[in-house]
């Protein structure tokens, strides 16, 4: 059995190496032709123009702002929901909420995008008196809802794994149940909660279909009420008709996105690990 487990682990590593090699070999040539400065810091993307421009800075900033916005909204709500499910709710209510969370996790991305187009986009347009509600704010709201199931499920599992002795000792010292939950249980489950945040970041930054439907999909520099395009949507929207240098540039965007996710994941793991130690 140990040999089977070892082989499975090596297969996972092999997939990561294969994806890495494929993206590097496919994406580096275009960066060399365009120039790394023009590619990463250029503010204009006009891949089909007579004089094409391949600047992806608007895509990078949009992805950063969209992910941060979704995490800022989803993490507090998801953490409080997981605390309620794990430590405060009755068994019947907890089962009902868990079923709803599982249903949220199973809804396809395109359905989130469709609901966002029908509900969120008109709501944002009417609330802020805009010409078009398909903008960064709409994308952030949709992403935050999509991130919630990951944050809730993983955080709840971490909270349920906290030894009962910790909480009993806190109660024996005179702390209330609420104080025990927030000052003992949550800190003890911090590593699991950190994993939930990392998973949420990965889900938010890697989403394409839903944000394409509600963000306007226009290569503008990001603004809360401006139509924008994410790194993922830039690839999805142009890959079907791309060719030549344009196609190579899309692979370069995929390489940047891959490196971006890897850096964020490693950085978050390092921060939470240092805090835990």
Secondary structure in CASP SS format (residue, H / E / C, confidence):
PFRMAT SS
TARGET T0000
AUTHOR 0000-0000-0000
METHOD secondary structure of the structure
MODEL  1
X C 1.00
X H 1.00
X H 1.00
X H 1.00
X H 1.00
X H 1.00
X H 1.00
X H 1.00
X H 1.00
X H 1.00
X H 1.00
X H 1.00
X H 1.00
X H 1.00
X H 1.00
X H 1.00
X H 1.00
X H 1.00
X H 1.00
X H 1.00
X H 1.00
X H 1.00
X H 1.00
X H 1.00
X H 1.00
X H 1.00
X H 1.00
X H 1.00
X H 1.00
X H 1.00
X H 1.00
X H 1.00
X H 1.00
X H 1.00
X C 1.00
X H 1.00
X H 1.00
X H 1.00
X H 1.00
X H 1.00
X H 1.00
X C 1.00
X C 1.00
X C 1.00
X E 1.00
X E 1.00
X C 1.00
X C 1.00
X C 1.00
X C 1.00
X C 1.00
X C 1.00
X E 1.00
X E 1.00
X C 1.00
X C 1.00
X H 1.00
X H 1.00
X H 1.00
X H 1.00
X H 1.00
X H 1.00
X H 1.00
X H 1.00
X H 1.00
X H 1.00
X H 1.00
X H 1.00
X H 1.00
X H 1.00
X H 1.00
X H 1.00
X H 1.00
X H 1.00
X H 1.00
X H 1.00
X H 1.00
X H 1.00
X H 1.00
X H 1.00
X H 1.00
X H 1.00
X H 1.00
X H 1.00
X H 1.00
X H 1.00
X H 1.00
X H 1.00
X C 1.00
X C 1.00
X H 1.00
X H 1.00
X H 1.00
X H 1.00
X H 1.00
X H 1.00
X H 1.00
X H 1.00
X H 1.00
X H 1.00
X H 1.00
X H 1.00
X H 1.00
X H 1.00
X H 1.00
X H 1.00
X C 1.00
X C 1.00
X H 1.00
X H 1.00
X H 1.00
X H 1.00
X H 1.00
X H 1.00
X H 1.00
X H 1.00
X H 1.00
X H 1.00
X H 1.00
X H 1.00
X H 1.00
X H 1.00
X H 1.00
X H 1.00
X H 1.00
X H 1.00
X H 1.00
X H 1.00
X C 1.00
X C 1.00
X C 1.00
X C 1.00
X C 1.00
X C 1.00
X C 1.00
X H 1.00
X H 1.00
X H 1.00
X H 1.00
X H 1.00
X H 1.00
X H 1.00
X H 1.00
X H 1.00
X H 1.00
X H 1.00
X H 1.00
X H 1.00
X H 1.00
X H 1.00
X H 1.00
X H 1.00
X H 1.00
X H 1.00
X H 1.00
X H 1.00
X H 1.00
X H 1.00
X H 1.00
X H 1.00
X C 1.00
X C 1.00
X C 1.00
X H 1.00
X H 1.00
X H 1.00
X H 1.00
X H 1.00
X H 1.00
X H 1.00
X H 1.00
X H 1.00
X C 1.00
X C 1.00
X C 1.00
X C 1.00
X H 1.00
X H 1.00
X H 1.00
X H 1.00
X H 1.00
X H 1.00
X H 1.00
X H 1.00
X H 1.00
X H 1.00
X H 1.00
X H 1.00
X C 1.00
X H 1.00
X H 1.00
X H 1.00
X H 1.00
X H 1.00
X H 1.00
X H 1.00
X H 1.00
X H 1.00
X H 1.00
X H 1.00
X H 1.00
X H 1.00
X H 1.00
X H 1.00
X H 1.00
X H 1.00
X C 1.00
X C 1.00
X H 1.00
X H 1.00
X H 1.00
X H 1.00
X H 1.00
X H 1.00
X C 1.00
X E 1.00
X C 1.00
X C 1.00
X C 1.00
X C 1.00
X C 1.00
X C 1.00
X C 1.00
X C 1.00
X C 1.00
X C 1.00
X C 1.00
X E 1.00
X C 1.00
X C 1.00
X H 1.00
X H 1.00
X H 1.00
X H 1.00
X H 1.00
X H 1.00
X H 1.00
X H 1.00
X H 1.00
X H 1.00
X H 1.00
X C 1.00
X C 1.00
X H 1.00
X H 1.00
X H 1.00
X H 1.00
X H 1.00
X H 1.00
X H 1.00
X H 1.00
X H 1.00
X H 1.00
X H 1.00
X H 1.00
X H 1.00
X H 1.00
X H 1.00
X H 1.00
X H 1.00
X H 1.00
X H 1.00
X H 1.00
X H 1.00
X H 1.00
X H 1.00
X H 1.00
X H 1.00
X H 1.00
X H 1.00
X H 1.00
X H 1.00
X H 1.00
X H 1.00
X H 1.00
X H 1.00
X C 1.00
END
